[in-house]
Amino acid sequence: MMRPFSKLGLALSLLLLFSTACQQQAELPILSPKDDRGSFLPVPDFSFVNQDSMPVSRATFAGKAYVADFFFTSCPTICPVMAQQMLRIQRHFSGDSRLLLLSHTIDPGRDTVPRLKTYAENLGAIPGKWHFVTGDKDSLYDMADDYYNLVVEDQNLPDGFDHSGRFTLVGPKGYIRSYCNGTSPEEVGQFIKDIETLLHEMEDATAQH
Protein backbone atom coordinates (compact mmCIF):
# COMPACT_ATOMS: atom_id res chain seq x y z
CA MET A 1 0.00 0.00 0.00
CA MET A 2 1.36 3.43 -0.93
CA ARG A 3 1.94 5.69 2.05
CA PRO A 4 0.15 9.08 2.23
CA PHE A 5 3.35 11.06 1.95
CA SER A 6 4.30 9.04 -1.11
CA LYS A 7 0.97 9.90 -2.75
CA LEU A 8 1.55 13.55 -1.95
CA GLY A 9 5.06 13.38 -3.38
CA LEU A 10 3.78 11.76 -6.56
CA ALA A 11 1.06 14.39 -6.92
CA LEU A 12 3.56 17.22 -6.46
CA SER A 13 5.92 15.63 -8.97
CA LEU A 14 3.15 15.35 -11.58
CA LEU A 15 2.08 18.93 -10.92
CA LEU A 16 5.65 20.14 -11.37
CA LEU A 17 6.03 18.13 -14.58
CA PHE A 18 2.76 19.53 -15.96
CA SER A 19 3.72 23.09 -15.01
CA THR A 20 7.14 22.75 -16.64
CA ALA A 21 5.61 21.35 -19.82
CA CYS A 22 3.16 24.26 -20.03
CA GLN A 23 5.98 26.77 -19.67
CA GLN A 24 8.08 25.25 -22.45
CA GLN A 25 7.83 27.12 -25.76
CA ALA A 26 7.94 25.05 -28.94
CA GLU A 27 10.36 26.51 -31.46
CA LEU A 28 9.01 27.81 -34.72
CA PRO A 29 10.16 26.06 -37.88
CA ILE A 30 12.52 27.76 -40.33
CA LEU A 31 10.57 28.39 -43.53
CA SER A 32 13.37 29.93 -45.60
CA PRO A 33 14.52 28.25 -48.81
CA LYS A 34 17.69 26.16 -48.83
CA ASP A 35 20.82 26.30 -50.96
CA ASP A 36 22.30 23.36 -52.88
CA ARG A 37 23.99 22.10 -49.71
CA GLY A 38 20.76 22.10 -47.75
CA SER A 39 21.56 25.18 -45.66
CA PHE A 40 18.83 27.71 -44.99
CA LEU A 41 19.16 31.00 -46.83
CA PRO A 42 18.56 34.23 -44.91
CA VAL A 43 16.62 37.09 -46.44
CA PRO A 44 19.02 38.88 -48.85
CA ASP A 45 20.45 42.23 -47.86
CA PHE A 46 18.56 45.29 -49.01
CA SER A 47 18.89 49.06 -49.05
CA PHE A 48 15.85 51.31 -48.79
CA VAL A 49 14.90 54.68 -47.27
CA ASN A 50 12.24 55.08 -44.59
CA GLN A 51 9.70 57.79 -43.82
CA ASP A 52 12.33 59.77 -41.88
CA SER A 53 14.79 59.72 -44.81
CA MET A 54 16.97 57.22 -42.91
CA PRO A 55 18.62 54.25 -44.64
CA VAL A 56 17.12 50.88 -43.80
CA SER A 57 18.94 47.60 -44.45
CA ARG A 58 19.30 44.20 -42.82
CA ALA A 59 21.73 45.83 -40.40
CA THR A 60 18.79 47.88 -39.07
CA PHE A 61 17.30 44.63 -37.76
CA ALA A 62 20.49 43.00 -36.47
CA GLY A 63 19.69 40.88 -33.43
CA LYS A 64 15.98 41.61 -33.73
CA ALA A 65 12.88 39.99 -35.16
CA TYR A 66 10.64 41.88 -37.56
CA VAL A 67 7.37 41.64 -39.45
CA ALA A 68 7.45 42.56 -43.15
CA ASP A 69 4.57 43.43 -45.43
CA PHE A 70 3.88 45.23 -48.74
CA PHE A 71 1.35 48.00 -49.33
CA PHE A 72 0.80 51.36 -51.03
CA THR A 73 -0.68 54.51 -49.56
CA SER A 74 -3.46 54.95 -52.12
CA CYS A 75 -4.67 51.35 -51.86
CA PRO A 76 -8.47 51.32 -51.46
CA THR A 77 -8.92 47.60 -50.84
CA ILE A 78 -6.87 45.37 -48.52
CA CYS A 79 -4.21 47.83 -47.33
CA PRO A 80 -6.40 49.63 -44.77
CA VAL A 81 -7.29 46.25 -43.26
CA MET A 82 -3.63 45.21 -43.21
CA ALA A 83 -2.65 48.52 -41.62
CA GLN A 84 -5.09 47.97 -38.75
CA GLN A 85 -3.70 44.49 -38.17
CA MET A 86 -0.13 45.80 -38.21
CA LEU A 87 -1.24 48.42 -35.68
CA ARG A 88 -2.59 45.56 -33.60
CA ILE A 89 0.85 43.92 -33.66
CA GLN A 90 2.53 47.24 -32.84
CA ARG A 91 0.25 47.75 -29.84
CA HIS A 92 0.82 44.22 -28.57
CA PHE A 93 4.61 44.57 -28.71
CA SER A 94 4.93 48.32 -28.20
CA GLY A 95 7.15 47.85 -25.15
CA ASP A 96 9.39 45.17 -26.66
CA SER A 97 12.35 46.59 -28.58
CA ARG A 98 13.22 43.15 -29.95
CA LEU A 99 10.40 43.34 -32.52
CA LEU A 100 10.23 45.87 -35.36
CA LEU A 101 7.85 46.35 -38.29
CA LEU A 102 8.81 46.89 -41.93
CA SER A 103 6.30 48.00 -44.57
CA HIS A 104 7.45 48.28 -48.20
CA THR A 105 5.59 50.39 -50.72
CA ILE A 106 4.88 48.72 -54.04
CA ASP A 107 4.17 52.10 -55.62
CA PRO A 108 7.48 53.97 -55.24
CA GLY A 109 6.60 56.34 -58.06
CA ARG A 110 3.92 57.99 -55.95
CA ASP A 111 4.87 56.97 -52.42
CA THR A 112 7.63 59.49 -51.80
CA VAL A 113 9.37 59.86 -48.45
CA PRO A 114 7.15 62.81 -47.38
CA ARG A 115 4.04 60.90 -48.39
CA LEU A 116 5.16 57.87 -46.39
CA LYS A 117 5.84 60.08 -43.39
CA THR A 118 2.36 61.60 -43.51
CA TYR A 119 0.85 58.15 -43.90
CA ALA A 120 2.83 56.76 -40.95
CA GLU A 121 1.94 59.69 -38.70
CA ASN A 122 -1.76 59.52 -39.56
CA LEU A 123 -1.71 55.80 -38.87
CA GLY A 124 -0.04 56.18 -35.47
CA ALA A 125 3.17 54.33 -36.28
CA ILE A 126 5.83 54.55 -33.57
CA PRO A 127 9.01 56.17 -35.01
CA GLY A 128 11.90 53.74 -34.96
CA LYS A 129 9.52 50.84 -34.33
CA TRP A 130 7.71 50.77 -37.65
CA HIS A 131 9.63 51.57 -40.84
CA PHE A 132 7.81 52.49 -44.06
CA VAL A 133 10.30 52.19 -46.90
CA THR A 134 10.63 53.11 -50.53
CA GLY A 135 13.38 52.59 -53.07
CA ASP A 136 14.14 51.06 -56.44
CA LYS A 137 10.99 49.41 -57.79
CA ASP A 138 12.69 46.24 -59.02
CA SER A 139 14.45 45.82 -55.67
CA LEU A 140 11.16 46.22 -53.80
CA TYR A 141 9.43 43.64 -55.98
CA ASP A 142 12.37 41.24 -55.66
CA MET A 143 12.11 41.54 -51.88
CA ALA A 144 8.41 40.69 -52.08
CA ASP A 145 9.39 37.37 -53.66
CA ASP A 146 11.95 36.78 -50.90
CA TYR A 147 9.25 37.30 -48.26
CA TYR A 148 6.84 34.92 -50.06
CA ASN A 149 4.59 37.79 -51.10
CA LEU A 150 2.76 38.15 -54.38
CA VAL A 151 3.15 41.62 -55.88
CA VAL A 152 2.08 42.28 -59.48
CA GLU A 153 1.47 45.54 -61.30
CA ASP A 154 -1.78 45.18 -63.23
CA GLN A 155 -3.30 48.19 -64.97
CA ASN A 156 -6.51 46.24 -65.51
CA LEU A 157 -7.24 46.42 -61.78
CA PRO A 158 -8.91 49.53 -60.29
CA ASP A 159 -5.89 50.34 -58.10
CA GLY A 160 -3.27 49.12 -60.58
CA PHE A 161 -1.73 46.44 -58.35
CA ASP A 162 -2.37 42.91 -57.15
CA HIS A 163 -0.73 41.84 -53.90
CA SER A 164 -1.28 39.05 -51.41
CA GLY A 165 -1.41 40.97 -48.13
CA ARG A 166 0.82 38.49 -46.36
CA PHE A 167 2.70 39.28 -43.14
CA THR A 168 6.10 37.58 -42.83
CA LEU A 169 7.98 37.06 -39.56
CA VAL A 170 11.77 37.15 -39.84
CA GLY A 171 14.04 36.05 -37.01
CA PRO A 172 17.29 37.68 -35.83
CA LYS A 173 19.37 35.48 -38.16
CA GLY A 174 17.39 36.58 -41.19
CA TYR A 175 15.38 33.36 -41.53
CA ILE A 176 11.65 33.35 -42.21
CA ARG A 177 9.88 31.79 -39.22
CA SER A 178 6.16 32.35 -39.84
CA TYR A 179 3.66 34.10 -42.08
CA CYS A 180 -0.07 34.79 -42.19
CA ASN A 181 -2.83 36.48 -44.15
CA GLY A 182 -2.66 40.08 -42.96
CA THR A 183 -6.35 40.64 -43.73
CA SER A 184 -7.52 37.87 -41.39
CA PRO A 185 -7.84 38.86 -37.69
CA GLU A 186 -7.92 35.18 -36.75
CA GLU A 187 -4.69 34.39 -38.57
CA VAL A 188 -3.04 37.51 -37.19
CA GLY A 189 -4.05 36.38 -33.70
CA GLN A 190 -2.15 33.12 -34.21
CA PHE A 191 0.68 35.07 -35.84
CA ILE A 192 1.03 37.15 -32.65
CA LYS A 193 1.41 33.91 -30.70
CA ASP A 194 4.12 32.86 -33.16
CA ILE A 195 5.91 36.15 -32.55
CA GLU A 196 5.75 35.53 -28.81
CA THR A 197 7.19 32.06 -29.33
CA LEU A 198 10.07 33.48 -31.36
CA LEU A 199 10.80 36.13 -28.73
CA HIS A 200 10.90 33.43 -26.04
CA GLU A 201 13.28 31.49 -28.26
CA MET A 202 15.50 34.57 -28.58
CA GLU A 203 15.39 35.07 -24.82
CA ASP A 204 16.44 31.46 -24.21
CA ALA A 205 19.29 31.79 -26.72
CA THR A 206 20.54 34.92 -24.94
CA ALA A 207 20.36 33.21 -21.54
CA GLN A 208 22.47 30.30 -22.81
CA HIS A 209 25.24 32.70 -23.70
Contacts in CASP RR format, 6 or more apart in sequence:
PFRMAT RR
TARGET T0000
AUTHOR 0000-0000-0000
METHOD contacts of the structure
MODEL  1
MMRPFSKLGLALSLLLLFSTACQQQAELPILSPKDDRGSFLPVPDFSFVN
QDSMPVSRATFAGKAYVADFFFTSCPTICPVMAQQMLRIQRHFSGDSRLL
LLSHTIDPGRDTVPRLKTYAENLGAIPGKWHFVTGDKDSLYDMADDYYNL
VVEDQNLPDGFDHSGRFTLVGPKGYIRSYCNGTSPEEVGQFIKDIETLLH
EMEDATAQH
2 10 0 8 1.000
25 197 0 8 1.000
25 200 0 8 1.000
25 201 0 8 1.000
25 204 0 8 1.000
26 197 0 8 1.000
27 197 0 8 1.000
27 201 0 8 1.000
28 169 0 8 1.000
28 177 0 8 1.000
28 178 0 8 1.000
28 194 0 8 1.000
28 197 0 8 1.000
28 198 0 8 1.000
28 201 0 8 1.000
29 177 0 8 1.000
30 40 0 8 1.000
30 175 0 8 1.000
30 176 0 8 1.000
30 177 0 8 1.000
31 148 0 8 1.000
31 175 0 8 1.000
31 176 0 8 1.000
31 177 0 8 1.000
31 178 0 8 1.000
31 179 0 8 1.000
32 40 0 8 1.000
32 41 0 8 1.000
32 42 0 8 1.000
32 43 0 8 1.000
32 174 0 8 1.000
32 175 0 8 1.000
32 176 0 8 1.000
33 40 0 8 1.000
33 41 0 8 1.000
34 40 0 8 1.000
34 41 0 8 1.000
35 41 0 8 1.000
40 175 0 8 1.000
42 58 0 8 1.000
42 173 0 8 1.000
42 174 0 8 1.000
42 175 0 8 1.000
43 58 0 8 1.000
43 143 0 8 1.000
43 146 0 8 1.000
43 147 0 8 1.000
43 170 0 8 1.000
43 174 0 8 1.000
43 175 0 8 1.000
43 176 0 8 1.000
44 143 0 8 1.000
44 146 0 8 1.000
45 57 0 8 1.000
45 58 0 8 1.000
46 56 0 8 1.000
46 57 0 8 1.000
46 58 0 8 1.000
46 139 0 8 1.000
46 143 0 8 1.000
47 55 0 8 1.000
47 56 0 8 1.000
47 57 0 8 1.000
47 139 0 8 1.000
48 55 0 8 1.000
48 56 0 8 1.000
48 57 0 8 1.000
48 104 0 8 1.000
48 133 0 8 1.000
48 134 0 8 1.000
48 135 0 8 1.000
48 139 0 8 1.000
48 140 0 8 1.000
49 55 0 8 1.000
49 56 0 8 1.000
49 113 0 8 1.000
49 133 0 8 1.000
49 134 0 8 1.000
49 135 0 8 1.000
50 56 0 8 1.000
50 113 0 8 1.000
50 116 0 8 1.000
50 131 0 8 1.000
50 132 0 8 1.000
50 133 0 8 1.000
51 113 0 8 1.000
51 116 0 8 1.000
51 117 0 8 1.000
51 119 0 8 1.000
51 120 0 8 1.000
51 125 0 8 1.000
51 131 0 8 1.000
51 132 0 8 1.000
51 133 0 8 1.000
52 117 0 8 1.000
52 127 0 8 1.000
52 128 0 8 1.000
53 113 0 8 1.000
56 102 0 8 1.000
56 131 0 8 1.000
56 133 0 8 1.000
58 174 0 8 1.000
60 100 0 8 1.000
60 131 0 8 1.000
61 100 0 8 1.000
61 102 0 8 1.000
61 170 0 8 1.000
61 172 0 8 1.000
61 174 0 8 1.000
62 172 0 8 1.000
63 98 0 8 1.000
63 172 0 8 1.000
63 202 0 8 1.000
64 97 0 8 1.000
64 98 0 8 1.000
64 99 0 8 1.000
64 100 0 8 1.000
64 171 0 8 1.000
64 172 0 8 1.000
65 98 0 8 1.000
65 99 0 8 1.000
65 100 0 8 1.000
65 169 0 8 1.000
65 170 0 8 1.000
65 171 0 8 1.000
65 172 0 8 1.000
65 177 0 8 1.000
65 195 0 8 1.000
65 198 0 8 1.000
65 199 0 8 1.000
65 202 0 8 1.000
66 99 0 8 1.000
66 100 0 8 1.000
66 101 0 8 1.000
66 102 0 8 1.000
66 169 0 8 1.000
66 170 0 8 1.000
66 171 0 8 1.000
67 86 0 8 1.000
67 89 0 8 1.000
67 99 0 8 1.000
67 100 0 8 1.000
67 101 0 8 1.000
67 102 0 8 1.000
67 167 0 8 1.000
67 168 0 8 1.000
67 169 0 8 1.000
67 170 0 8 1.000
67 195 0 8 1.000
68 102 0 8 1.000
68 103 0 8 1.000
68 104 0 8 1.000
68 143 0 8 1.000
68 147 0 8 1.000
68 167 0 8 1.000
68 168 0 8 1.000
68 170 0 8 1.000
69 82 0 8 1.000
69 86 0 8 1.000
69 102 0 8 1.000
69 103 0 8 1.000
69 104 0 8 1.000
69 149 0 8 1.000
69 165 0 8 1.000
69 166 0 8 1.000
69 167 0 8 1.000
69 168 0 8 1.000
69 182 0 8 1.000
70 103 0 8 1.000
70 104 0 8 1.000
70 105 0 8 1.000
70 106 0 8 1.000
70 140 0 8 1.000
70 144 0 8 1.000
70 147 0 8 1.000
70 149 0 8 1.000
70 151 0 8 1.000
70 163 0 8 1.000
70 165 0 8 1.000
71 79 0 8 1.000
71 82 0 8 1.000
71 83 0 8 1.000
71 103 0 8 1.000
71 104 0 8 1.000
71 105 0 8 1.000
71 106 0 8 1.000
71 163 0 8 1.000
71 165 0 8 1.000
72 79 0 8 1.000
72 105 0 8 1.000
72 106 0 8 1.000
72 107 0 8 1.000
72 110 0 8 1.000
72 111 0 8 1.000
72 159 0 8 1.000
72 161 0 8 1.000
73 79 0 8 1.000
73 105 0 8 1.000
73 107 0 8 1.000
73 110 0 8 1.000
73 111 0 8 1.000
73 115 0 8 1.000
73 116 0 8 1.000
73 119 0 8 1.000
74 107 0 8 1.000
74 110 0 8 1.000
74 159 0 8 1.000
75 159 0 8 1.000
75 161 0 8 1.000
76 158 0 8 1.000
76 159 0 8 1.000
77 158 0 8 1.000
77 159 0 8 1.000
78 163 0 8 1.000
78 165 0 8 1.000
78 183 0 8 1.000
81 182 0 8 1.000
81 183 0 8 1.000
82 165 0 8 1.000
82 167 0 8 1.000
82 182 0 8 1.000
82 183 0 8 1.000
83 123 0 8 1.000
85 167 0 8 1.000
85 182 0 8 1.000
85 183 0 8 1.000
85 185 0 8 1.000
85 188 0 8 1.000
86 101 0 8 1.000
86 103 0 8 1.000
86 130 0 8 1.000
86 167 0 8 1.000
87 123 0 8 1.000
87 124 0 8 1.000
87 125 0 8 1.000
88 185 0 8 1.000
88 188 0 8 1.000
88 192 0 8 1.000
89 101 0 8 1.000
89 167 0 8 1.000
89 188 0 8 1.000
89 191 0 8 1.000
89 192 0 8 1.000
89 195 0 8 1.000
90 101 0 8 1.000
90 125 0 8 1.000
90 126 0 8 1.000
90 129 0 8 1.000
90 130 0 8 1.000
92 192 0 8 1.000
93 99 0 8 1.000
93 195 0 8 1.000
94 126 0 8 1.000
94 129 0 8 1.000
96 199 0 8 1.000
98 199 0 8 1.000
98 202 0 8 1.000
99 195 0 8 1.000
99 199 0 8 1.000
100 128 0 8 1.000
100 129 0 8 1.000
100 130 0 8 1.000
100 131 0 8 1.000
101 125 0 8 1.000
101 129 0 8 1.000
101 130 0 8 1.000
101 131 0 8 1.000
102 130 0 8 1.000
102 131 0 8 1.000
102 133 0 8 1.000
103 130 0 8 1.000
103 131 0 8 1.000
103 132 0 8 1.000
103 133 0 8 1.000
104 133 0 8 1.000
104 134 0 8 1.000
104 140 0 8 1.000
104 143 0 8 1.000
104 144 0 8 1.000
105 111 0 8 1.000
105 116 0 8 1.000
105 132 0 8 1.000
105 133 0 8 1.000
105 134 0 8 1.000
105 135 0 8 1.000
105 140 0 8 1.000
106 140 0 8 1.000
106 141 0 8 1.000
106 144 0 8 1.000
106 151 0 8 1.000
106 153 0 8 1.000
106 161 0 8 1.000
106 163 0 8 1.000
107 161 0 8 1.000
108 134 0 8 1.000
108 135 0 8 1.000
108 136 0 8 1.000
108 137 0 8 1.000
108 140 0 8 1.000
109 137 0 8 1.000
111 119 0 8 1.000
111 134 0 8 1.000
112 134 0 8 1.000
113 134 0 8 1.000
116 132 0 8 1.000
116 133 0 8 1.000
116 134 0 8 1.000
117 132 0 8 1.000
119 132 0 8 1.000
120 127 0 8 1.000
120 130 0 8 1.000
120 132 0 8 1.000
125 132 0 8 1.000
134 140 0 8 1.000
140 151 0 8 1.000
141 151 0 8 1.000
144 150 0 8 1.000
144 151 0 8 1.000
144 163 0 8 1.000
147 166 0 8 1.000
147 168 0 8 1.000
147 170 0 8 1.000
147 176 0 8 1.000
147 179 0 8 1.000
148 166 0 8 1.000
148 168 0 8 1.000
148 176 0 8 1.000
148 179 0 8 1.000
149 163 0 8 1.000
149 164 0 8 1.000
149 165 0 8 1.000
149 166 0 8 1.000
149 168 0 8 1.000
150 162 0 8 1.000
150 163 0 8 1.000
150 164 0 8 1.000
150 166 0 8 1.000
151 161 0 8 1.000
151 162 0 8 1.000
151 163 0 8 1.000
151 164 0 8 1.000
152 161 0 8 1.000
152 162 0 8 1.000
152 163 0 8 1.000
153 160 0 8 1.000
153 161 0 8 1.000
153 162 0 8 1.000
154 160 0 8 1.000
154 161 0 8 1.000
154 162 0 8 1.000
164 181 0 8 1.000
165 181 0 8 1.000
165 182 0 8 1.000
165 183 0 8 1.000
166 179 0 8 1.000
166 180 0 8 1.000
166 181 0 8 1.000
166 182 0 8 1.000
167 179 0 8 1.000
167 180 0 8 1.000
167 181 0 8 1.000
167 182 0 8 1.000
167 188 0 8 1.000
167 191 0 8 1.000
168 176 0 8 1.000
168 178 0 8 1.000
168 179 0 8 1.000
169 176 0 8 1.000
169 177 0 8 1.000
169 178 0 8 1.000
169 179 0 8 1.000
169 191 0 8 1.000
169 194 0 8 1.000
169 195 0 8 1.000
169 198 0 8 1.000
170 176 0 8 1.000
170 177 0 8 1.000
171 177 0 8 1.000
171 198 0 8 1.000
171 202 0 8 1.000
172 202 0 8 1.000
177 194 0 8 1.000
177 198 0 8 1.000
178 191 0 8 1.000
178 194 0 8 1.000
178 195 0 8 1.000
178 198 0 8 1.000
179 191 0 8 1.000
180 187 0 8 1.000
180 188 0 8 1.000
180 189 0 8 1.000
180 190 0 8 1.000
180 191 0 8 1.000
180 194 0 8 1.000
181 187 0 8 1.000
181 188 0 8 1.000
182 188 0 8 1.000
182 191 0 8 1.000
END
